[in-house]
Amino acid sequence: MFEKLSILKGLHPGFFLEHELKKKKLSKRRFALSLSEHPQTIGAITKGNRDMNTSLSLRIEAALGLEEGFLMTLQVFYDIKKEKEKQKLKPDLSVFSLTLFWDTKIENIDWNLHKKFIVNRVLEYGNEKEKQEILSFYGKDAIEKLASKTFYKRPTSINGINII
């Protein structure tokens, strides 16, 4: 069991179930009915739209000749993966002024997906404390790669009049 688990860790148990049903040339509908289960339930599980429950996993494991607890173990590892994704690292949000990210809620920012935008915004408009936080969060190498070579540097004065 542990050899399979190391390969399948983080995979939704429904995807494994789908693979097993195809391998054994079983239709989801007939398989569900053989378990006295609604076909929609098996369909939702195999699409990853519904989690596996203990009762159903035991019946599926018995019907497919799988080791008891295998599907629930997959479910637990999948849940762990989802929870880790929720807890993605974020910089210290208290450092940033609300005006820096005026166009979005700062707590909703995906700090990994939008890092190029974030780095450039902080470098252009951020204060020293905000720049330090971004530097410590992403690291010097990442900042150098992400910073636009020609990002617009707003002027600090126009005709001798300070605008900042």
C-alpha positions in Angstrom: 0.0 0.0 0.0 2.7 2.5 0.9 4.5 2.2 -2.5 1.2 3.1 -4.3 0.6 5.9 -1.7 3.9 7.6 -2.3 3.1 7.8 -6.0 -0.6 8.8 -5.5 -0.1 11.2 -2.6 -2.3 14.3 -3.1 -4.4 12.7 -5.8 -8.2 12.8 -5.3 -9.4 9.2 -4.6 -12.0 9.7 -7.3 -9.3 9.9 -10.0 -7.8 6.6 -8.8 -11.3 5.1 -8.7 -11.9 6.2 -12.3 -8.6 4.6 -13.4 -9.5 1.3 -11.7 -13.0 1.2 -13.2 -11.5 1.8 -16.7 -8.8 -0.8 -16.1 -11.5 -3.4 -15.2 -13.8 -2.2 -18.0 -16.6 -1.4 -15.6 -19.1 1.4 -16.2 -19.6 3.9 -13.4 -23.4 3.5 -13.5 -23.3 -0.3 -13.2 -20.7 -0.2 -10.6 -22.6 2.3 -8.5 -25.8 0.3 -8.8 -23.9 -2.9 -7.7 -23.0 -1.0 -4.5 -26.6 0.2 -4.0 -25.3 3.7 -4.6 -26.6 6.6 -6.7 -24.7 6.7 -10.0 -24.4 10.5 -9.6 -22.5 10.0 -6.4 -19.8 7.9 -8.1 -19.8 10.3 -11.0 -19.2 13.3 -8.7 -16.4 11.4 -6.9 -14.6 10.4 -10.0 -14.7 14.0 -11.3 -13.2 15.2 -8.0 -16.3 17.2 -7.2 -17.2 15.2 -4.1 -15.0 13.7 -1.3 -14.9 10.1 -0.5 -16.6 9.0 2.8 -15.6 6.0 4.9 -18.7 3.9 4.3 -18.6 4.2 0.6 -14.8 3.7 0.5 -15.1 0.4 2.3 -17.7 -0.9 -0.1 -15.7 0.2 -3.1 -12.5 -1.3 -1.8 -14.3 -4.6 -1.1 -15.8 -4.6 -4.6 -12.5 -3.8 -6.4 -10.3 -6.0 -4.2 -8.4 -3.0 -2.8 -6.7 -2.9 0.6 -9.1 -1.7 3.3 -8.6 2.0 4.1 -6.7 2.7 0.9 -9.2 5.2 -0.6 -9.7 7.0 2.7 -5.9 7.3 3.1 -5.9 8.9 -0.4 -8.7 11.2 0.7 -6.7 12.3 3.8 -3.6 13.1 1.8 -5.7 15.0 -0.7 -7.3 17.0 2.1 -3.8 17.7 3.5 -2.7 19.0 0.0 -5.8 21.3 -0.2 -5.2 22.7 3.3 -1.6 23.4 2.5 -2.6 25.3 -0.6 -5.0 27.4 1.5 -2.2 28.2 3.9 0.2 29.5 1.3 2.8 31.8 2.7 2.0 35.5 2.7 4.3 38.4 3.7 3.4 40.4 6.8 0.4 42.2 5.5 0.5 44.7 8.4 3.5 46.3 6.7 1.7 47.4 3.6 -0.4 50.5 3.4 -3.9 50.1 2.1 -3.3 52.6 -0.6 -0.5 50.5 -2.1 -3.0 47.9 -3.2 -6.0 50.3 -3.5 -7.5 48.3 -6.4 -7.9 45.0 -4.6 -8.4 43.5 -1.1 -4.9 42.8 0.1 -6.0 39.6 1.9 -7.2 38.1 -1.4 -4.0 38.6 -3.3 -2.3 35.4 -4.6 1.2 36.2 -3.7 2.7 33.5 -5.9 0.5 33.9 -9.0 0.8 37.7 -9.1 4.3 38.2 -7.9 5.6 40.1 -10.9 2.8 42.7 -10.6 3.3 42.9 -6.8 7.1 43.3 -7.0 6.8 46.1 -9.6 4.0 47.9 -7.7 6.0 47.8 -4.5 9.2 48.9 -6.2 7.5 51.8 -7.9 5.1 53.0 -5.2 6.1 51.4 -1.9 8.0 52.9 1.0 11.3 51.4 2.3 9.5 49.2 4.8 7.3 47.7 2.1 10.2 47.1 -0.2 12.1 45.4 2.6 9.2 43.1 3.3 8.9 42.1 -0.4 12.7 41.6 -0.5 12.6 39.3 2.5 9.5 37.4 1.2 10.6 36.7 -2.4 14.4 37.0 -2.0 16.9 39.1 -3.8 17.3 36.8 -6.8 13.5 36.6 -7.5 13.2 40.4 -7.1 15.9 40.9 -9.7 14.3 38.5 -12.1 10.8 39.9 -11.6 11.5 43.6 -11.6 10.7 45.1 -15.0 13.8 46.5 -16.6 11.9 49.5 -17.8 9.1 50.0 -15.4 7.8 53.6 -15.3 9.4 55.7 -12.6 7.1 58.5 -11.6 8.7 61.8 -11.2 9.2 63.2 -7.7 8.9 66.8 -8.8 7.7 68.8 -11.7 9.5 72.1 -12.4 10.9 72.0 -8.9 7.6 71.4 -7.1 7.5 68.2 -5.0 4.6 66.0 -5.9 5.2 63.3 -3.3 
